[in-house]
Structure formats: structure tokens, C-alpha cells
Amino acid sequence: MAHHHGTSEHGTVIDPVCGMSIDPSTAAASRAYEGRIYYFCSAHCAATFGADPA
């Protein structure tokens, strides 16, 4: 059985800061902005997003 890094039965999302593909269920952090939830690979990416979400 093949294992595909970063995938899950729920699918993956893209970290809007670094572009990394991540599983939302194991994301290091998430932030809500303009009615949407964004997921991040690390606290650093979440902090970068928080400083300038637009």
C-alpha cells in the first residue's frame, strides 16, 4: 500500500504563507480571516499571516 505524504481522507490544504500542502487535522495552527479558516504548517507561518493576513 502506498503512503502519500501530506494526504488524508479529508484532503489537504495549502499553507497560504509558504505554500506547503498540509493535512488540516494535523496543522500546527489555524486562523480565521474574513469568514474562512486558514491552516498553517508552523506557528511561524501562522504568526506571519497574523501580521498581514491580506
Backbone as CSV, one residue per row, in Angstrom:
resi,resn,N_x,N_y,N_z,CA_x,CA_y,CA_z,C_x,C_y,C_z
1,MET,0.846,-1.184,0.000,0.000,0.000,0.000,0.885,1.240,0.000
2,ALA,0.647,2.142,-0.893,1.451,3.362,-0.991,1.005,4.388,0.035
3,HIS,1.955,5.104,0.569,1.663,6.191,1.507,1.999,7.505,0.820
4,HIS,1.028,8.391,0.774,1.246,9.689,0.151,1.394,10.738,1.231
5,HIS,2.569,11.323,1.336,2.856,12.321,2.359,1.901,13.503,2.266
6,GLY,1.333,13.893,3.411,0.502,15.085,3.461,-0.935,14.888,3.037
7,THR,-1.356,13.662,2.797,-2.739,13.444,2.396,-3.505,12.755,3.513
8,SER,-4.805,12.916,3.481,-5.665,12.243,4.439,-6.997,11.991,3.778
9,GLU,-7.870,11.292,4.469,-9.188,11.060,3.913,-9.962,12.364,3.768
10,HIS,-9.544,13.401,4.472,-10.205,14.704,4.413,-9.578,15.610,3.359
11,GLY,-8.459,15.204,2.781,-7.790,16.023,1.786,-6.760,16.934,2.425
12,THR,-6.079,17.657,1.594,-5.059,18.571,2.081,-5.421,20.005,1.736
13,VAL,-4.760,20.913,2.418,-4.917,22.340,2.162,-3.533,22.933,1.969
14,ILE,-3.482,24.134,1.426,-2.217,24.804,1.189,-1.996,25.895,2.233
15,ASP,-0.842,25.868,2.887,-0.462,26.936,3.812,-0.316,28.207,2.969
16,PRO,-1.091,29.274,3.275,-1.059,30.468,2.432,0.244,31.266,2.535
17,VAL,1.065,30.972,3.517,2.327,31.705,3.673,3.452,31.041,2.889
18,CYS,3.659,29.750,3.098,4.803,29.073,2.484,4.434,28.185,1.306
19,GLY,3.129,27.901,1.142,2.694,27.084,0.021,2.764,25.586,0.257
20,MET,3.116,25.179,1.456,3.227,23.754,1.774,1.844,23.111,1.829
21,SER,1.732,21.899,1.320,0.499,21.130,1.379,0.446,20.418,2.729
22,ILE,-0.640,20.645,3.482,-0.746,20.071,4.829,-2.131,19.472,5.059
23,ASP,-2.195,18.578,6.007,-3.444,17.957,6.435,-4.056,18.860,7.508
24,PRO,-5.261,19.375,7.316,-5.855,20.271,8.309,-5.982,19.655,9.702
25,SER,-6.138,18.334,9.773,-6.304,17.692,11.075,-5.010,17.642,11.878
26,THR,-3.878,17.853,11.221,-2.596,17.845,11.932,-1.847,19.176,11.777
27,ALA,-2.515,20.200,11.280,-1.882,21.513,11.098,-1.396,22.055,12.435
28,ALA,-0.282,22.763,12.407,0.296,23.342,13.623,-0.564,24.467,14.183
29,ALA,-1.292,25.145,13.293,-2.129,26.266,13.729,-3.175,26.556,12.671
30,SER,-4.191,27.299,13.078,-5.204,27.768,12.138,-5.643,29.158,12.563
31,ARG,-6.097,29.932,11.603,-6.568,31.287,11.863,-7.798,31.536,11.003
32,ALA,-8.759,32.251,11.561,-9.936,32.648,10.796,-9.713,34.058,10.274
33,TYR,-10.071,34.270,9.010,-9.946,35.583,8.392,-11.028,35.727,7.344
34,GLU,-11.811,36.781,7.466,-12.903,37.068,6.545,-13.809,35.864,6.299
35,GLY,-14.188,35.193,7.375,-15.125,34.084,7.293,-14.556,32.774,6.800
36,ARG,-13.255,32.697,6.648,-12.609,31.479,6.154,-11.527,31.045,7.141
37,ILE,-11.308,29.748,7.266,-10.258,29.237,8.146,-9.048,28.851,7.313
38,TYR,-7.894,29.330,7.731,-6.629,29.024,7.065,-5.796,28.152,7.991
39,TYR,-5.099,27.184,7.431,-4.277,26.251,8.201,-2.805,26.472,7.879
40,PHE,-1.953,26.225,8.887,-0.531,26.516,8.758,0.327,25.345,9.200
41,CYS,1.494,25.230,8.553,2.417,24.144,8.855,3.178,24.399,10.142
42,SER,3.271,25.674,10.545,4.044,26.012,11.746,3.483,27.261,12.409
43,ALA,3.872,27.480,13.662,3.483,28.688,14.377,4.081,29.919,13.697
44,HIS,5.260,29.756,13.097,5.907,30.872,12.392,5.047,31.344,11.217
45,CYS,4.553,30.410,10.412,3.703,30.782,9.280,2.397,31.419,9.781
46,ALA,1.832,30.909,10.857,0.605,31.479,11.415,0.855,32.907,11.895
47,ALA,2.002,33.158,12.526,2.333,34.496,13.008,2.554,35.459,11.840
48,THR,3.210,34.964,10.788,3.424,35.790,9.605,2.098,36.190,8.988
49,PHE,1.177,35.237,8.879,-0.162,35.509,8.356,-0.895,36.509,9.258
50,GLY,-0.804,36.301,10.564,-1.487,37.183,11.518,-1.017,38.630,11.439
51,ALA,0.241,38.831,11.083,0.791,40.186,10.984,0.266,40.923,9.752
52,ASP,-0.089,40.180,8.694,-0.587,40.791,7.464,-1.441,39.790,6.696
53,PRO,-2.674,39.535,7.144,-3.495,38.499,6.526,-3.950,38.806,5.104
54,ALA,-3.971,40.067,4.726,-4.404,40.410,3.372,-3.328,40.035,2.377
